[in-house]
Amino acid sequence: MEPSPDPCRLYLISPPDIGGETLSGFADTLAAALDAAEVACFQLRLKEDDDTVRRAAEVLLSIVQERDVAFIINDRPDLAAELGCDGVHVGQDDTPYEEARRLMGDDSIVGVTCHNSIHLAMEGAEAGADYVAFGAFFGSTTKSPKSRADLETLSRWQESMLTPCVAIGGITVENCRPVIGAGADFISVAAGVWEYGEGAPEAVRAFNRIFAEVPVGSIPAFSADDC
């Protein structure tokens, strides 16, 4: 597989505990992280009531969009469209892709979860998804994964399809190199940034240094269990 000429990029996901009194503090942390180095997307993932999601989006949306970073909401295309977000991410058990696209419009980002399935990813890509997400590649402290993915899935996708792929699940500064090298166009990270020992801004800088060093598709795939 020829390495991609485009570097991998960082796709941040919010931590799960920002819906209440911690929101203002997280807003400052997020701003500092986005100012540290390049970030492609920020996904607001809150499994709480609509008012909590709206409140979080109202606080964070301008912080993200003013820095030319895409603001995406997890699961809820209705709220994403209502709030003026850049896109939505839907899982296999969430709103169907076609409905999400109808609600969001043709110019918005719609990404889909595909677990470890090339078949699901091809269906999503053929329907018009802007990206497909594979995972989980490692154990995660943020979300209990429904499936485990292997690096060969990324390599196979990169060899045969043009739709960008996102790798998710327990990815950190320490373990991301094989995932990038296997073919991830984006790596989706939550705890690996927000719980980084030297702080979120330094995590973002560290990921970007690795992106510059490791071309997408430059490392032969092997099982993530070997990492």
C-alpha positions as CSV (number, residue, x, y, z in Angstrom):
1,M,0.0,0.0,0.0
2,E,1.4,3.4,-1.0
3,P,1.3,5.9,1.9
4,S,-1.3,8.6,1.7
5,P,0.1,12.1,0.8
6,D,-2.2,13.6,3.4
7,P,-1.3,13.3,7.1
8,C,-3.5,11.8,9.7
9,R,-5.6,14.4,11.6
10,L,-7.0,14.6,15.1
11,Y,-10.7,14.2,15.8
12,L,-11.5,15.1,19.4
13,I,-14.4,13.8,21.4
14,S,-15.7,15.4,24.5
15,P,-15.3,13.7,27.9
16,P,-18.6,12.3,29.3
17,D,-18.8,14.6,32.4
18,I,-19.1,18.2,31.1
19,G,-22.8,18.7,31.1
20,G,-23.1,20.2,34.6
21,E,-21.0,22.6,36.7
22,T,-17.8,21.5,34.9
23,L,-18.8,23.0,31.6
24,S,-17.2,26.4,32.0
25,G,-13.9,24.8,33.1
26,F,-14.0,22.4,30.2
27,A,-14.6,25.3,27.8
28,D,-11.3,26.9,28.8
29,T,-9.5,23.5,28.5
30,L,-11.0,23.0,25.0
31,A,-10.0,26.4,23.8
32,A,-6.4,25.8,25.0
33,A,-6.3,22.4,23.3
34,L,-7.6,23.8,20.0
35,D,-5.1,26.6,20.2
36,A,-2.1,24.3,20.8
37,A,-2.0,22.6,17.3
38,E,-4.2,21.5,14.4
39,V,-7.5,19.7,15.2
40,A,-9.9,18.7,12.4
41,C,-13.1,18.0,14.4
42,F,-14.6,18.2,17.8
43,Q,-17.5,15.9,18.7
44,L,-19.9,16.6,21.5
45,R,-20.9,13.3,23.0
46,L,-23.3,13.6,25.9
47,K,-25.8,10.9,26.8
48,E,-28.0,13.3,28.7
49,D,-31.2,15.2,28.2
50,D,-31.8,17.6,25.3
51,D,-31.5,20.8,27.4
52,T,-28.1,19.7,28.7
53,V,-26.8,19.0,25.2
54,R,-28.2,22.4,24.0
55,R,-26.5,24.2,26.9
56,A,-23.2,22.5,26.2
57,A,-23.4,23.2,22.5
58,E,-24.3,26.9,23.1
59,V,-21.1,27.3,25.3
60,L,-18.7,25.3,23.1
61,L,-19.9,25.9,19.5
62,S,-18.4,29.3,19.0
63,I,-15.1,28.2,20.7
64,V,-14.8,25.4,18.1
65,Q,-16.1,27.1,15.0
66,E,-14.1,30.3,15.5
67,R,-11.0,28.2,15.3
68,D,-12.1,26.6,12.0
69,V,-12.7,23.3,13.6
70,A,-15.8,21.3,12.7
71,F,-18.4,20.9,15.5
72,I,-20.2,17.5,15.4
73,I,-22.9,16.2,17.7
74,N,-23.1,12.5,18.4
75,D,-26.3,10.6,17.7
76,R,-28.7,13.5,17.3
77,P,-29.1,15.0,13.8
78,D,-32.2,16.9,14.9
79,L,-30.3,18.8,17.5
80,A,-27.2,19.2,15.3
81,A,-29.4,20.8,12.6
82,E,-31.3,23.0,15.1
83,L,-28.1,24.3,16.7
84,G,-26.2,25.0,13.6
85,C,-23.5,22.4,14.0
86,D,-21.2,21.3,11.2
87,G,-22.2,17.7,11.3
88,V,-23.5,14.6,13.1
89,H,-22.1,11.2,13.9
90,V,-24.5,8.3,13.9
91,G,-24.1,4.7,15.1
92,Q,-25.6,1.6,13.6
93,D,-28.4,1.7,16.3
94,D,-29.0,5.4,16.0
95,T,-30.9,7.5,13.4
96,P,-30.4,5.9,10.0
97,Y,-27.9,7.6,7.7
98,E,-30.6,8.6,5.2
99,E,-32.6,10.4,7.8
100,A,-29.5,12.1,9.3
101,R,-28.6,13.4,5.8
102,R,-32.1,14.6,5.2
103,L,-32.1,16.5,8.5
104,M,-28.6,17.9,8.1
105,G,-28.6,18.7,4.4
106,D,-26.1,18.0,1.7
107,D,-23.4,20.4,2.9
108,S,-23.1,19.1,6.4
109,I,-20.8,16.3,7.6
110,V,-22.5,12.9,8.4
111,G,-20.2,10.2,9.7
112,V,-21.2,6.6,10.5
113,T,-20.0,4.0,12.9
114,C,-19.0,0.7,11.2
115,H,-17.4,-1.3,14.1
116,N,-14.9,-3.7,12.3
117,S,-17.1,-4.2,9.2
118,I,-15.9,-3.4,5.7
119,H,-19.4,-4.3,4.5
120,L,-21.1,-1.7,6.8
121,A,-18.5,0.9,5.8
122,M,-19.0,0.3,2.1
123,E,-22.8,0.7,2.6
124,G,-22.2,4.0,4.4
125,A,-19.7,5.2,1.8
126,E,-22.0,4.3,-1.1
127,A,-24.9,6.1,0.6
128,G,-22.8,9.2,0.8
129,A,-21.3,9.3,4.3
130,D,-18.5,11.8,4.6
131,Y,-16.4,9.3,6.7
132,V,-16.7,5.9,8.2
133,A,-15.4,5.0,11.7
134,F,-13.8,1.7,12.7
135,G,-13.2,0.6,16.3
136,A,-12.5,0.0,19.0
137,F,-8.8,-0.6,18.5
138,F,-7.9,-0.6,22.2
139,G,-9.7,-0.7,25.5
140,S,-11.4,2.6,26.4
141,T,-12.1,4.3,29.7
142,T,-14.6,6.6,28.0
143,K,-17.0,4.1,26.4
144,S,-17.6,0.4,26.6
145,P,-16.9,-0.8,23.0
146,K,-19.4,-2.9,21.2
147,S,-16.7,-4.5,19.0
148,R,-12.9,-4.7,18.6
149,A,-11.3,-3.7,15.4
150,D,-8.1,-4.8,13.8
151,L,-5.5,-2.9,11.9
152,E,-6.0,-4.9,8.8
153,T,-9.4,-3.4,8.4
154,L,-7.8,0.1,8.1
155,S,-5.3,-1.2,5.5
156,R,-8.0,-2.9,3.4
157,W,-10.1,0.2,3.5
158,Q,-7.2,2.5,2.6
159,E,-6.2,0.3,-0.3
160,S,-9.7,0.1,-1.9
161,M,-11.8,3.1,-0.9
162,L,-11.6,6.9,-1.1
163,T,-14.0,7.8,1.7
164,P,-11.9,8.8,4.8
165,C,-11.8,6.5,7.7
166,V,-11.7,7.3,11.4
167,A,-10.1,5.0,14.0
168,I,-11.6,5.2,17.5
169,G,-11.3,3.4,20.8
170,G,-8.6,3.8,23.5
171,I,-6.1,5.6,21.2
172,T,-3.3,7.5,23.0
173,V,-0.1,9.2,22.2
174,E,1.7,6.0,23.2
175,N,-0.2,3.6,21.0
176,C,-1.4,5.6,17.9
177,R,1.5,5.0,15.5
178,P,0.4,1.5,14.3
179,V,-3.1,2.8,13.8
180,I,-1.9,5.7,11.7
181,G,0.5,3.6,9.8
182,A,-2.2,1.0,9.0
183,G,-4.3,3.6,7.3
184,A,-6.4,5.9,9.6
185,D,-7.1,9.2,8.0
186,F,-8.3,10.5,11.4
187,I,-7.8,9.2,14.9
188,S,-10.7,9.9,17.3
189,V,-9.5,10.6,20.9
190,A,-11.1,11.5,24.2
191,A,-9.3,10.3,27.3
192,G,-6.0,10.2,25.4
193,V,-6.2,14.0,25.3
194,W,-8.2,15.1,28.3
195,E,-6.4,12.8,30.7
196,Y,-2.9,13.2,29.3
197,G,-0.4,13.7,32.1
198,E,1.1,16.8,30.7
199,G,-2.2,18.4,29.9
200,A,-4.6,18.5,26.9
201,P,-2.7,21.1,24.9
202,E,0.5,19.1,25.1
203,A,-1.4,16.0,24.0
204,V,-2.6,17.8,20.9
205,R,0.9,18.9,20.1
206,A,2.3,15.4,20.6
207,F,-0.3,13.9,18.3
208,N,0.5,16.4,15.6
209,R,4.2,15.7,15.9
210,I,3.5,12.0,15.4
211,F,1.2,12.8,12.4
212,A,4.2,14.6,10.8
213,E,6.5,11.6,11.4
214,V,4.2,8.6,10.5
215,P,2.5,8.7,7.0
216,V,-0.9,7.2,6.7
217,G,-0.6,3.7,5.4
218,S,3.2,3.4,5.9
219,I,3.2,0.5,8.4
220,P,2.2,-3.1,7.5
221,A,-1.0,-4.0,9.4
222,F,-1.1,-6.5,12.2
223,S,-3.5,-7.3,15.0
224,A,-4.1,-4.5,17.5
225,D,-3.7,-7.1,20.2
226,D,0.0,-7.1,19.3
227,C,0.4,-3.4,20.2
